[in-house]
């Protein structure tokens, strides 16, 4: 009995192998190097490290404000902290004493930097030199916030006065921190 096979006209012959010996070969989606086995191309740990560098590289290059200590822990090859001798009592001794006033002053300095950027943005929206005169009169106490009618100038005046208060507070905190440090050193040296 002879079996007849009928193909539909829209059936594609590309998907059907010509012979059982022939198979459809798919390309490696990662690419290949002639003469090398795909397993020899890269170690999976190396590939993971490269992916991590691609993903988190921009985050790792962002500058970070350093601590106050001259002794810094090292970094190992996996971008982790290599504590070594820095996890010891000696590291804590070199690191110095934590001062809340200095810490708060540092945080206020970061806020002041953000405030200065906002001031620059608002200041760019106001043309001319009149804005400087208004800020001068405001600083001297000749005018008050209620006298300013322009919305952009009012925002600029509020940001400017906030920045002045922050600078004053930072100065006071740093002076208090320095005074405490001097008293601590005097006690230490016995003067």
N, C-alpha and C positions, 0 to 999 in steps of 0.2 A: 504494500500500500504506500503510495506516494503522497507525501504531504506537501501541499502548496502553501507558501507563505506570502501573504499579501501585505505590502507596506502602504501606509497612507501617504498621500502626496506631501503633507507638511512634516513628515518625520525626517529628522536630521540624521545623517549618517556619521556625523562627527563623534557622537557620544557612544556609538557602538564600536567596540574593537573589531578589527578585521579578523584577527586570529586569537585563539586562546593564549598563545605565547606572548603576544603583544599586550602591553598594558598602558594606560594613560599615566604619564609621568607629570607630576606637579612640581613646579619650581619651589625651591626653598624661599620662604617669604623674607628671610634675613639675608639672603645672598650666599654666595659660596666663592671659594677660591679654587681655581683649577689645580689639581694635584694634591689637595688636602681633603681629608675626611672632615665632614661637618662637625664631628665631635672634637676635633683638634683645633678648631678655630679660636675659641675663647673659653676660658673657665667660667662656669656659671657665677662664681663669686665676683669675678672681674666684670662680668656683664651687669650684675646687680650694683656694683660700685659705680659703674658708668651711668647707669640709670639714676642712681641717687644723686650723683654729681649734676646730671642734667636737670633733675627735678628740683633739688634743693640748693644748687650752686648759687643762684641769685640771693637766697636767704643768707647763706654762709658768708657772702662778701659784704653784707650790710655792716657798716661800722657800728661797733658796740662800745658804749662808754665803759672804760676800764675802771677797775677798782682803785683804791688809794694805796695799795701795797706795791712795793717794788718787786716782790717775789710773786711770780705768776706760775700757775701749773702749766705743764706741757700738754700737747695734743698728740695722741697716738695716730697710727696710720688709718684708723677707721673713723677719724674725726670725733673721737671721744676724748674726755679729759683723762690724761695719764697722771693720776694722783701721785704715785711714787712716794717720795718723802714729803710731799705737800699735804698729806693727810695727817701729819703728825702734830705733836704739840708745838714743835719749832715753827711750823707754818703759822699756827695761830698766834704765836708770840711775835713773829715778824709782821703779820698782817695788821696789827694795831688794834686800838680800841674803837668800837662802834660808837659814834656820836649821833644822837637823834637830830640835833640841830643842824649838823652838816648834811645829814641825809635829807632832811626836809628842805634845806637850801638847795641841794642838788636837784630835787624834784621840782622845786619852784623855778629853777633855772631852765629846766626843760619846758615848763609851762610858759615861761617868758619867751623862749625861742619860738614856740608856736604862736604866741601872741604877736611877736614882731612880724612874723610872716603874714598874719591876718591884717595887721596894720598896713603893711606894704601893699596888700591887695586892695584894701579900701582906699588908701591914699592915691593909688593909680587912677581911681575913678573920679577923683576930684581935680579939675584942672586949675592951673594958676598957683600963685603963692599965697593967696588969702588964707588957705588952710593953716599955714604956719603961724600967721598972725592970730588966728582964732585960738590955736593951741597955746600960744604964748599968753594971751589974755586969760585963758582958762587956767593956766598954770599959776599966773600971778593973782588970780582971784578977782579980776576986773569983771568978768562975766561968769555966769553959771550955766549948767547944762540946759536949763529951761529957756535960756535966751537963744539957743541954736535951733533954727527952723529947718534947715536942710537935713534930710534923713541920713545921707551918706556922711555928712559932717558930724552929725550926732553920734553915729556909730564909731567914726574915727575918734571923736573926743572921748567916748566911753572906753574904747580899747586903749587909748593913750593914757588915760588916768589909771586904768587897771595896771598897765605896764609900769607906771611910776610907783604905784603902791607895791607891786611885786618886787621891784628893784630895792625899795626901802626895806621891805621885809627880809629879802635875801641878805642885805647888808647887815641887818640886826642879828639874824641867825648866825651868820659867819663870824661876827664879832663875839657873840656869846660862845660859839664853839672854840674860837681862839682863846678866849679868856679861860674856859674850862681846861683846855690843853695846857696853858701856861701854869694854872694852879696845880694840875696833875704833875707836871714836870718839876715844879718847885717842891711838891711833897716828895717826889722821887729822889731828887738831889739833896733834899734836906736843908734848903735855904730858908 
